[in-house]
């Protein structure tokens, strides 16, 4: 296996307090943005509405497309241009009505004075009742994944601190990614929810690799402190972490820049998630495992000390 950090001895855990501050700023900014925007901006997958995918023979001006959408009375129309302004994705809400009829009205409002034609590539319609059901299922999917991950890691590593660290890191990754979508005013669709779950799987896999090495080193490094063992374990898995994260990042960047507008939001979520997930496996999950274990041990020692004192006083 290729290794790029042979014999590394970085003191990652010494920097964990600074990482906590950095993460707290990102999480606070994410929460503030979500509050100011009244929650994430939901796509028609959740709110109900229509989407038209339109192609132009020649590049079109977004202002002209928006004006045509207004003439077609497309309520709350959101327009995304793609492929050098030769394609447009129009999201709009409509309680009822045929999407083809909306397109015909749009086409009639747009084509006068132009030498090209407008073509309807595809259309989608989602009812509000279906959207509400999808929202509930998406939320439950994420919550159940967190609960099951906590139970599995706590059982596998026999330390609740590992499970808590992993779940908090996972929540941290998804919240920051969701916050970025809120800051950029990007829609959260079922595709983006799928990206969130993918981010969770990637992040937890990276975390488990580090935790496995910590568990192995706990058996070998009996003269080392828990902090030293974690630093050693992170350094030993650093090559794997960087290589895996780097190759995944290259693939996601290709999707982001070359994949087209249809998967752009998915690729954006993955791009942010891979970077944040790699960071959190070291500076959030491992660091929290250390601090929670330290706090628990101190509390246990304090209880035992008080018990010994009472026993001595009673004797």
C-alpha positions, 0 to 999 in steps of 0.5 A, a space after each residue: 500500500 502506498 504511504 505518504 506519511 511514513 513515521 508521522 508523529 503529528 500531535 493532533 490532539 493538542 490542536 483539538 481545542 482550536 478545532 472545537 472553536 472552528 467547528 463551533 463557528 461553522 455549526 453556529 453559522 449553519 444554525 443561524 442561517 437556517 433560522 434566518 431562512 426559516 429552515 432549509 429551502 425545500 425543493 418541490 420533492 417536499 413542497 409539491 410543484 412542477 419542474 420543466 427541463 427546457 432546451 434552447 437551440 441557441 444560448 438564451 438570456 436568463 432575464 428573457 426566460 424569467 420574463 417568459 415564466 412570469 407571462 406564463 404565470 408560473 408561481 414562485 418560478 426559480 430558473 437555473 441555466 445550464 450548458 452554456 445557457 442552452 438549457 434551463 430548469 424551471 421550478 414552479 409551484 402550481 396547485 393544479 394544471 397541466 405542465 404541458 400547458 404551462 410550457 406552451 404558454 412559456 414557449 409562446 411568450 419566449 419565441 417571438 423575435 428569436 430565430 431558434 426553437 424551444 424544446 421541452 426535454 422532460 417534466 416532473 410533478 409532485 403533489 404536496 401530500 407526497 412531498 410531506 410524506 417524503 420529508 418525514 421519511 427522509 428525516 426518519 432515515 437520517 435519525 435512525 441512521 444516527 441511532 443505529 450507528 451509536 448502538 453499533 459503535 458502542 457495542 463494537 468498541 465497548 466504549 460509549 465515548 466512541 459511539 458518542 464521538 462518532 455520532 456527534 461528528 456525523 451530526 456535525 458533518 450533515 449540519 454544516 453541509 446543510 448550513 452551506 446549502 442554506 447560506 447559498 440558498 440552494 434547494 434540498 431535494 431527495 437527491 441532496 438527502 441521498 448525498 447526506 446519507 452518503 456523507 454519513 456512510 463515508 464519514 463513519 467508515 473513516 472514523 471506524 478505521 481510526 477507532 479500530 487502530 485505537 483499539 489495537 493500540 490500547 492493547 499494545 501501548 499500556 505505558 502510553 496515555 490515552 491521548 498518546 495512543 489516539 495521536 499514534 493511531 491517527 498518524 498510523 491511519 493518516 496515509 489511508 485517510 488522505 489517499 482515500 479522501 483525495 481520490 474520492 474528492 477528485 471523483 466528486 470534483 469531476 461530477 461537480 464541474 462536468 456532471 451537469 446541472 442535474 447532479 450539481 447539488 448532489 456533487 456540491 453536498 458530497 464535495 463539502 461532506 468529504 472534506 468535512 468528514 475527513 476533518 471530523 474523523 480526526 478533530 471531532 470524533 477522535 477528540 471527543 472520544 478522548 475528552 469524554 473518556 477523560 471526563 468519565 474516568 475523572 468522574 469515576 475516580 472522584 466517586 471512588 474517592 468519595 466512597 473511600 472517604 466515607 468508608 474510612 470515616 465510618 470505620 
